[in-house]
């Protein structure tokens, strides 16, 4: 398959005889959270189905994010821990946290087969039917219907919760909203910033010549102030699996719509003496790497994703293609443009796309990294007070331990130079997540659980939004769904102590113990250097 045929969304035609699928639990979203939720509910006796928008299950875990954003090892239990043990078994190791995309796909496919969980792919949510505060069924574009007693939104965007009339927020709350410290507009971060003065204008020193591509704003009135809330979200990118193995390497192809001018700012930065755009290569087994964003200008496509969370499928397709063209175009530019210093071209050309990964999508990851979409607003909102252990919950269902991590949200001009805004990296110790944060308010919906787009502020979500934690929250949601179904009660009425005992029985780590080991500062240093 050619990369030019890789899409987020292709409209599905109505089928002659639409299906009606009835199960106890309907899970919308085949992300790792959806997978662990399905397994746990199945173990507890429910009939389950996964309804997935794309043509693949596994979300980011199976789409290039092989360098696990782990946090503290001791905080990971249950099926999340079991996933990484399966990964270790795949490689014949005792312990293995980093993996190739195809290894994750193997484990998830194996689990679906082992637990006999039906999965329906390429299903695009069109309608939600509710009666008396309950979801009755969800209908797809092709008119397939999925009817159940309990529903779960495991999408990265929160599409099901939105169509179910559950309150949500998109963007960055002001610090004043929840009396936080690290939310809203953030200038002055020590990481992912310009290390040299770089002129933003097409003709250096001449504002009237216009801005170079990649700079989102040149208006002092729009800069805002530290901690101010806005509509912006942290940047997306692809987590790109690369290899230097000559036998397995495909040279970077020219993207479907290549624009060399998009990289003039990067070129100017390189000529200023900084070459770090590909510094965050985390090595994976078998000579592959997970390439992530690093520094001032890299794979993050700053400011180009604001429409995604609430956008139509067609609008998301446009954004998807723009990110594909930007990320692949950057690699192609660095490897081929003669304006790039020869040493850098030689370094980049040594890498390529692996022949044995993503064979159905032109060897390119099929999932765009949706770092944040909608976030539900429930009776309890996780905030940086939780992350900093200034506030504690009385209904913990799992632990988060990755640092508060927001990528930059925009690139602006201040006093004639380029400045990135929005980056936050704050080390934290493991902390507990509330059950109330994964279910809506009872007056909005009584049979929906939301383990991915949970009730959280922007900056707390920056810590919670990691794939191991999504697997933990998915298993918790599967447990709660089973209890609610069996007792014929609202998900809000699930007895916490009963839920906790079921979680402990399943091997979940619900609370951080004094005998557990963690070093948040060391973990941060491993990411960014001392």
Helices and strands as residue ranges (DSSP letters): G 3-5, E 20-22, E 25-28, H 32-43, E 48-51, G 59-62, G 73-75, H 78-91, H 101-114, E 118-120, E 125-131, E 134-140, E 145-147, E 150-153, H 159-163, E 168-169, H 175-178, E 201-203, E 206-211, G 220-222, E 240-243, E 249-250, G 260-263, H 264-271, E 281-283, G 285-287, E 288-291, H 313-336, H 342-349, E 352-354, E 375-376, H 384-387, E 396-400, E 404-406, E 410-414, E 417-421, E 424-426, E 431-434, G 435-438, E 448-449, H 458-464, H 467-487, G 491-493, H 496-505, H 520-528
